[in-house]
Amino acid sequence: MEKSAVVFGASGQVGSLLVTRLSEEPEYASIKAVSRSGHIAKLENLPKVTVVKGDALDRASTEKLCSGADVVFNCVGLPYSSKAWKSLWPPITDNLLHAAGSAGAALIVADNLYCFGPEGNQRMPLKATDEEFTSFGIKPAVRAKIVREMLQAHRAGRCKVALVRASDFFGPNVTLSMIGDRLFPSVVAGKEVKLLEDPGFVHACTYLPDFVRALIAVSNDPESWGRAWHVPNAPAVTTKQIIEKSRSAAGFDGAAKYSVIPPFMRAILGWFIGPLREVGEMSFLFSTDYTVEHGDFLERFPECQPTPLETSLKATVDWYRNDYGRSDRD
Ligand SMILES: NC(=O)c1ccc[n+]([C@@H]2O[C@H](COP(=O)([O-])OP(=O)(O)OC[C@H]3O[C@@H](n4cnc5c(N)ncnc54)[C@H](OP(=O)(O)O)[C@@H]3O)[C@@H](O)[C@H]2O)c1
């Protein structure tokens, strides 16, 4: 079957790689790449891809864009701000459920693990079938609310939905992440990495190309819809080990160079620096070993083996060394 897809958030980290990969997929005949500006230079010449203007906050035009689609991907990313998440995620989710539902399309969602909140720390490794969602804080509570709504919409027959979950991203083109441009530019310059969190806990990280492959695998398998899936990650290591391995991939000898901003200093700085305050709410992610169960995913999609850490870190380090700062994300 030749399918048509609509990708919201197509200019972003997930969306742009997803559109590129979909354009190579024989199953897909046409892909609409949506952005609010109507321009995404790096996607405009790809086969089967049309870049279109759209805003998921606009219900009527979102419905029009999704009409005739087989699959709608939600790869929207919002500014890392509690205010934005609280006011924007619920209407965006509702509009996309309505639009995909009206078109009879499946809504495949690029999700994270925030819905488990700090309570999830007691239930490691996190399981995709676990539906004990948090009401903690603002960003975790908002993600829990929209996840509940999407699962309910599927179960009520209003829209076919699948959630595909990642932990913190890393990889080429990944800057907006706990292990993005806060870490790799220093590593490739052989400099000390300044960390906000304890680097001694094991922490699952998701290689972006593995995530995108999983989104496509789920989109191609209707029997897998109606639930969340956790994308396979390479065996989790500590942030300290990530720095060590990346440092070695960048050709430097010796131990990892890092320092940790003390919690009291971070709290004080958080009063003045918005992004630090936002990260503070999420410090539970790095206050224990943070691991993800993905056995059921691999059983269903055995072709989606996680990329070994050595390979993925090497590709990440090479990109930061050669292309970081030169890439445009339009
Ligand atoms: N970063 C991580 O480590 C991580 C890990 C796991 C999961 N996730 C989740 O994965 C998803 C995608 O994340 P990402 O990092 O790829 O996002 P991103 O790069 O920050 O943003 C994706 C795109 O969303 C678009 N967008 C924003 N508001 C929109 C609106 N109202 N209507 C339509 N498009 C809109 C923007 O494109 P235009 O400006 O062109 O419209 C933006 O380029 C998010 O849900 C995120 O929480 C992220």
Ligand as a Chemical Component Dictionary entry (heavy atoms), coordinates in Angstrom:
data_LIG
# 
_chem_comp.id                   LIG 
_chem_comp.type                 NON-POLYMER 
_chem_comp.pdbx_formal_charge   0 
_chem_comp.three_letter_code    LIG 
# 
loop_
_chem_comp_atom.comp_id 
_chem_comp_atom.atom_id 
_chem_comp_atom.alt_atom_id 
_chem_comp_atom.type_symbol 
_chem_comp_atom.charge 
_chem_comp_atom.model_Cartn_x 
_chem_comp_atom.model_Cartn_y 
_chem_comp_atom.model_Cartn_z 
_chem_comp_atom.pdbx_ordinal 
LIG N1  N1  N 0  14.837 16.643 23.255 1  
LIG C1  C1  C 0  14.805 15.448 23.789 2  
LIG O1  O1  O 0  15.815 14.967 24.347 3  
LIG C2  C2  C 0  13.544 14.622 23.720 4  
LIG C3  C3  C 0  13.598 13.309 24.208 5  
LIG C4  C4  C 0  12.452 12.515 24.117 6  
LIG C5  C5  C 0  11.294 13.009 23.530 7  
LIG N2  N2  N 1  11.269 14.309 23.085 8  
LIG C6  C6  C 0  9.990  14.792 22.502 9  
LIG O2  O2  O 0  10.024 14.644 21.077 10 
LIG C7  C7  C 0  9.135  15.622 20.492 11 
LIG C8  C8  C 0  9.865  16.376 19.381 12 
LIG O3  O3  O 0  11.000 16.999 19.973 13 
LIG P1  P1  P 0  12.111 17.777 19.139 14 
LIG O4  O4  O 0  13.270 17.901 20.048 15 
LIG O5  O5  O -1 12.256 17.162 17.802 16 
LIG O6  O6  O 0  11.402 19.200 18.972 17 
LIG P2  P2  P 0  12.052 20.587 18.460 18 
LIG O7  O7  O 0  13.182 20.317 17.565 19 
LIG O8  O8  O 0  12.234 21.483 19.634 20 
LIG O9  O9  O 0  10.791 21.239 17.706 21 
LIG C9  C9  C 0  10.087 20.652 16.690 22 
LIG C10 C10 C 0  9.292  21.651 15.895 23 
LIG O10 O10 O 0  7.983  21.866 16.444 24 
LIG C11 C11 C 0  7.429  22.901 15.654 25 
LIG N3  N3  N 0  6.310  23.574 16.320 26 
LIG C12 C12 C 0  6.322  24.270 17.485 27 
LIG N4  N4  N 0  5.083  24.735 17.741 28 
LIG C13 C13 C 0  4.273  24.311 16.722 29 
LIG C14 C14 C 0  2.901  24.479 16.398 30 
LIG N5  N5  N 0  2.071  25.200 17.166 31 
LIG N6  N6  N 0  2.414  23.899 15.272 32 
LIG C15 C15 C 0  3.222  23.191 14.453 33 
LIG N7  N7  N 0  4.534  23.007 14.692 34 
LIG C16 C16 C 0  5.051  23.578 15.807 35 
LIG C17 C17 C 0  8.592  23.868 15.355 36 
LIG O11 O11 O 0  8.674  24.040 13.949 37 
LIG P3  P3  P 0  8.300  25.407 13.163 38 
LIG O12 O12 O 0  8.891  26.528 13.952 39 
LIG O13 O13 O 0  8.943  25.186 11.824 40 
LIG O14 O14 O 0  6.823  25.475 13.080 41 
LIG C18 C18 C 0  9.831  23.058 15.818 42 
LIG O15 O15 O 0  10.904 23.097 14.908 43 
LIG C19 C19 C 0  8.656  16.517 21.648 44 
LIG O16 O16 O 0  7.408  16.080 22.084 45 
LIG C20 C20 C 0  9.703  16.261 22.728 46 
LIG O17 O17 O 0  9.210  16.495 24.031 47 
LIG C21 C21 C 0  12.368 15.106 23.139 48 
# 
loop_
_chem_comp_bond.comp_id 
_chem_comp_bond.atom_id_1 
_chem_comp_bond.atom_id_2 
_chem_comp_bond.value_order 
_chem_comp_bond.pdbx_ordinal 
LIG N1  C1  SING 1  
LIG C1  O1  DOUB 2  
LIG C1  C2  SING 3  
LIG C2  C3  SING 4  
LIG C2  C21 DOUB 5  
LIG C3  C4  DOUB 6  
LIG C4  C5  SING 7  
LIG C5  N2  DOUB 8  
LIG N2  C6  SING 9  
LIG N2  C21 SING 10 
LIG C6  O2  SING 11 
LIG C6  C20 SING 12 
LIG O2  C7  SING 13 
LIG C7  C8  SING 14 
LIG C7  C19 SING 15 
LIG C8  O3  SING 16 
LIG O3  P1  SING 17 
LIG P1  O4  DOUB 18 
LIG P1  O5  SING 19 
LIG P1  O6  SING 20 
LIG O6  P2  SING 21 
LIG P2  O7  DOUB 22 
LIG P2  O8  SING 23 
LIG P2  O9  SING 24 
LIG O9  C9  SING 25 
LIG C9  C10 SING 26 
LIG C10 O10 SING 27 
LIG C10 C18 SING 28 
LIG O10 C11 SING 29 
LIG C11 N3  SING 30 
LIG C11 C17 SING 31 
LIG N3  C12 SING 32 
LIG N3  C16 SING 33 
LIG C12 N4  DOUB 34 
LIG N4  C13 SING 35 
LIG C13 C14 SING 36 
LIG C13 C16 DOUB 37 
LIG C14 N5  SING 38 
LIG C14 N6  DOUB 39 
LIG N6  C15 SING 40 
LIG C15 N7  DOUB 41 
LIG N7  C16 SING 42 
LIG C17 O11 SING 43 
LIG C17 C18 SING 44 
LIG O11 P3  SING 45 
LIG P3  O12 DOUB 46 
LIG P3  O13 SING 47 
LIG P3  O14 SING 48 
LIG C18 O15 SING 49 
LIG C19 O16 SING 50 
LIG C19 C20 SING 51 
LIG C20 O17 SING 52 
# 
